[in-house]
């Protein structure tokens, strides 16, 4: 089951169980994951898994996700190249020049 927020169209809660038993020892496993909205982001709030284990009974795993601190400052846009850039785009970029160490008094690139 998936619950969606009507305003943001974000996932609020996911619950269910595997279609097939993950192991002979596990009779049933049920999980629930809840999300919370912090600022403009939806982040995990809590995970809970209940497992029925043969000869051991019911075991519960709960994870409460910690306090989030979301930095809402947006950095200035930077000219970043990705691995998807084409050869034409890369060849259009100005080439890096190697400085003459005698002219500048420094070694390396400018």
C-alpha positions as CSV (number, residue, x, y, z in Angstrom):
1,X,0.0,0.0,0.0
2,X,1.3,3.5,-0.9
3,X,-0.2,6.7,0.5
4,X,0.4,9.9,-1.4
5,X,0.2,13.5,-0.1
6,X,-2.6,15.2,-2.1
7,X,-0.9,18.6,-2.1
8,X,2.7,17.6,-2.9
9,X,2.1,14.3,-4.6
10,X,4.9,12.9,-2.4
11,X,5.0,9.4,-0.8
12,X,3.8,9.6,2.8
13,X,3.7,5.9,3.7
14,X,4.6,2.6,2.2
15,X,3.5,-0.7,3.7
16,X,3.5,-4.3,2.5
17,X,5.2,-7.6,2.5
18,X,7.4,-9.6,0.1
19,X,5.5,-11.6,-2.6
20,X,7.6,-14.6,-1.7
21,X,9.1,-15.8,1.6
22,X,12.7,-14.6,1.7
23,X,13.8,-17.8,3.6
24,X,12.5,-21.1,4.9
25,X,13.0,-19.7,8.4
26,X,10.9,-16.6,7.8
27,X,7.1,-17.4,7.8
28,X,6.0,-13.8,7.1
29,X,7.6,-10.3,7.0
30,X,5.6,-7.1,7.0
31,X,7.2,-3.6,6.6
32,X,6.0,0.0,7.0
33,X,8.0,3.1,6.0
34,X,6.7,6.6,6.9
35,X,8.0,9.9,5.6
36,X,7.8,13.4,7.0
37,X,8.0,16.8,5.3
38,X,10.8,19.1,6.5
39,X,11.0,22.4,4.7
40,X,10.3,21.5,1.1
41,X,11.7,17.9,1.3
42,X,10.0,14.6,2.2
43,X,12.5,12.5,4.2
44,X,12.2,9.1,6.0
45,X,10.7,9.3,9.5
46,X,10.4,5.7,10.6
47,X,10.9,2.1,9.3
48,X,9.3,-0.8,11.0
49,X,9.6,-4.5,10.0
50,X,7.8,-7.3,11.8
51,X,9.1,-10.8,11.0
52,X,7.6,-14.2,12.1
53,X,10.6,-16.5,12.4
54,X,10.2,-20.3,12.8
55,X,11.1,-21.6,16.2
56,X,12.0,-18.0,17.4
57,X,8.6,-16.2,17.2
58,X,8.0,-12.6,16.3
59,X,10.9,-10.2,15.9
60,X,10.5,-6.4,15.3
61,X,13.1,-4.1,13.8
62,X,12.4,-0.4,14.2
63,X,14.5,2.4,12.9
64,X,13.6,6.0,13.9
65,X,15.5,8.3,11.6
66,X,17.3,11.1,13.4
67,X,16.8,14.8,13.5
68,X,17.3,16.3,10.1
69,X,18.8,19.7,9.5
70,X,18.0,20.8,6.0
71,X,20.1,23.7,4.6
72,X,17.6,25.6,2.5
73,X,20.3,28.0,1.1
74,X,20.7,27.3,-2.6
75,X,24.3,27.6,-3.9
76,X,25.0,29.7,-6.9
77,X,24.7,27.8,-10.2
78,X,28.1,26.5,-11.3
79,X,29.3,25.4,-14.7
80,X,29.5,21.7,-14.2
81,X,30.1,19.2,-16.9
82,X,28.8,15.7,-16.6
83,X,29.8,12.4,-18.3
84,X,26.8,13.0,-20.7
85,X,28.5,16.0,-22.4
86,X,29.1,15.3,-26.1
87,X,32.5,15.7,-27.8
88,X,31.3,18.8,-29.6
89,X,30.3,20.5,-26.4
90,X,33.7,19.7,-24.8
91,X,35.6,20.8,-27.9
92,X,33.8,24.2,-27.9
93,X,35.2,25.0,-24.5
94,X,38.3,27.2,-24.5
95,X,41.4,25.1,-24.1
96,X,43.5,25.4,-21.0
97,X,46.8,27.1,-21.8
98,X,50.2,26.2,-20.4
99,X,52.1,29.2,-19.3
100,X,55.7,29.7,-20.2
101,X,57.6,29.4,-16.9
102,X,60.2,32.1,-18.1
103,X,57.4,34.7,-18.9
104,X,55.3,34.3,-15.7
105,X,57.9,33.2,-13.3
106,X,55.5,30.3,-12.3
107,X,55.3,26.8,-13.4
108,X,52.1,25.0,-14.3
109,X,48.7,26.0,-15.8
110,X,46.8,29.2,-15.8
